[in-house]
Amino acid sequence: MFDNFLIRNDSLENVYKDDKAIGFKFAARIADYRGCFLSLHNGYYIECDGVEYPRDLQKFEVNGKEPRDFEEIKKCVWEHWNYDDEGYVYVEKEGGLTPGLHTIKFQQSILATYGYMPWDAEWLKNPPVPGHGAGSGKTANICSFDLELQERR
Amino acid sequence: MSIKRGVSLYSYQQAQFFKQMNWKDMIKEVHENLKTDGIEIIDEAIIRDYPFPSEQFIFDWNNEMARYNMNAVTMDVYLDVHQFRDHIMTHREAAERLKNDIKIAAKLGFKNVRPLCLVPIEVIEMALETAEKYDVRIGKEIHAPLPIKPGTRVQPKTGMAAALDFRMSEQIIELAERTGSKHIGLVPDFGIFQHSPSQVSIDYAKRKANIPEAIDFLLENSKNYSLDDIGTVLSEKYPTHKIDPGTIERMSLHESSANPEDIIDIIPYIVSIHGKFYNMTEIPGKPGCYEDLAIDYETPIKYLKEKGFKGYINSEYEGQRDQQDRGIEFLANEVEQVRLHQEMLSRLIGEKI
């Protein structure tokens, strides 16, 4: 679902700390027709220009709060990511991205279910690593985006 | 009084995603252009800050529904058993979520909630007292690949069909009879009368497949194999195919999961119906009349009419998701699709407009 529209195409920016680029971020939407309890949000498969950035390099910003890593997100069992809302995915990358066009391959992982499933115990113990389809909700394909890095605001 | 028409706002999910319509625009479209009053919602899509909607949202919702004299028919509710992440939700916890959803539904004026077909019957029973207290009926969904009555159908051991209980409708009726409760029933989804994959999903599957002919192979040959076997046969014929199990299941559909005549016996338990559809096209030789080529609407509606069903069939458009992998020029027009579906519904139910 929303394959080509999960990342807003004018949202790719570098992230700065003390005037140094420490990574990049982009705005994403939920790959489903409903919102979710934030705790179910299990990270992303992100490949930028052929380099994979695993979940421990990612943070997620939503609901007007500071970016949180996915260990913190896991604990947000009463917070909801509303269907209408965009969130920012932050990726750590020293120096950030160079100006110009970048190719991002992307799959979201949300552990939403329609009830009890045979793999529940496995998901509890070993949540699926994003990018393999399991837990990818309604968009089972890895989607590719060509995004222009926006100027520093 | 005949069968009534309504719309699930699920149908406009893409317009909501792109902020082309909000829930108020959707209600207005149903009132002004579809000339009907039935509204169904997905709780986690429409209710801002679910499960803690503000007093303002609740008032705003009820006010808007009153403004157009609308009828809040069914609220679709969910069960995510991994919410707490440190344990799988117990059945009692699942019942707490359902009970809370019932209370929210009551505040928003809904007559029914729709839990999913995978929700254990025990969970439904635990929430029944709350349903009675708030006068909200629980309608458990009969969703494909479920039958209404299992009959002689052999349940597959793979795919979604393996996780479901084919005796679901029977269990609900047994619970209703045992408790004598009028607050328990069923929400059949017209997807159970889908007999073949929709053209829009075939086109999507082919665009995604590394070997598009493998999709044709499934379409042509699935009727000769069980769902458990077709995957093996496909891999023998196309060893390098990368078609996921869900797509194999969808493309292998060659008969409806339920028999249309089985709907007759469950009519007293139907709280409302999902009018699932994927793609409305004009009927050849009948200008202005539309149909979904993949789903039998005519036969079940004939039975519903004959046997005096007077509840709502709510349009539930789902074809848009198969057309979102290309440019915006290829996106489906949800408003138009729902209008065409409503044309079909009003014609089939014999409504005088």
Chai-1 contact restraints between the chains, C-beta under 6 A:
chainA,res_idxA,chainB,res_idxB,connection_type,confidence,min_distance_angstrom,max_distance_angstrom,comment,restraint_id
A,M1,B,R321,contact,1.0,0.0,6.0,A-B,restraint_1
A,F2,B,Q324,contact,1.0,0.0,6.0,A-B,restraint_2
A,D3,B,Q324,contact,1.0,0.0,6.0,A-B,restraint_3
A,D3,B,D325,contact,1.0,0.0,6.0,A-B,restraint_4
A,N4,B,D325,contact,1.0,0.0,6.0,A-B,restraint_5
A,Y33,B,Q13,contact,1.0,0.0,6.0,A-B,restraint_6
A,R34,B,I42,contact,1.0,0.0,6.0,A-B,restraint_7
A,R34,B,E44,contact,1.0,0.0,6.0,A-B,restraint_8
A,R34,B,A45,contact,1.0,0.0,6.0,A-B,restraint_9
A,G35,B,E44,contact,1.0,0.0,6.0,A-B,restraint_10
A,F37,B,Q83,contact,1.0,0.0,6.0,A-B,restraint_11
A,S39,B,Q83,contact,1.0,0.0,6.0,A-B,restraint_12
A,S39,B,R85,contact,1.0,0.0,6.0,A-B,restraint_13
A,L40,B,D80,contact,1.0,0.0,6.0,A-B,restraint_14
A,L40,B,H82,contact,1.0,0.0,6.0,A-B,restraint_15
A,K74,B,R85,contact,1.0,0.0,6.0,A-B,restraint_16
A,V77,B,Q83,contact,1.0,0.0,6.0,A-B,restraint_17
A,V77,B,F84,contact,1.0,0.0,6.0,A-B,restraint_18
A,H80,B,Y50,contact,1.0,0.0,6.0,A-B,restraint_19
A,Y83,B,A45,contact,1.0,0.0,6.0,A-B,restraint_20
A,L111,B,H82,contact,1.0,0.0,6.0,A-B,restraint_21
A,A112,B,D80,contact,1.0,0.0,6.0,A-B,restraint_22
A,T113,B,D80,contact,1.0,0.0,6.0,A-B,restraint_23
A,T113,B,V81,contact,1.0,0.0,6.0,A-B,restraint_24
A,Y114,B,L116,contact,1.0,0.0,6.0,A-B,restraint_25
A,Y114,B,L118,contact,1.0,0.0,6.0,A-B,restraint_26
A,G115,B,L79,contact,1.0,0.0,6.0,A-B,restraint_27
A,G115,B,L116,contact,1.0,0.0,6.0,A-B,restraint_28
A,G115,B,L118,contact,1.0,0.0,6.0,A-B,restraint_29
A,G115,B,V119,contact,1.0,0.0,6.0,A-B,restraint_30
A,Y116,B,V81,contact,1.0,0.0,6.0,A-B,restraint_31
A,M117,B,A163,contact,1.0,0.0,6.0,A-B,restraint_32
A,D120,B,I88,contact,1.0,0.0,6.0,A-B,restraint_33
A,L124,B,I88,contact,1.0,0.0,6.0,A-B,restraint_34
A,A140,B,D244,contact,1.0,0.0,6.0,A-B,restraint_35
A,N141,B,K208,contact,1.0,0.0,6.0,A-B,restraint_36
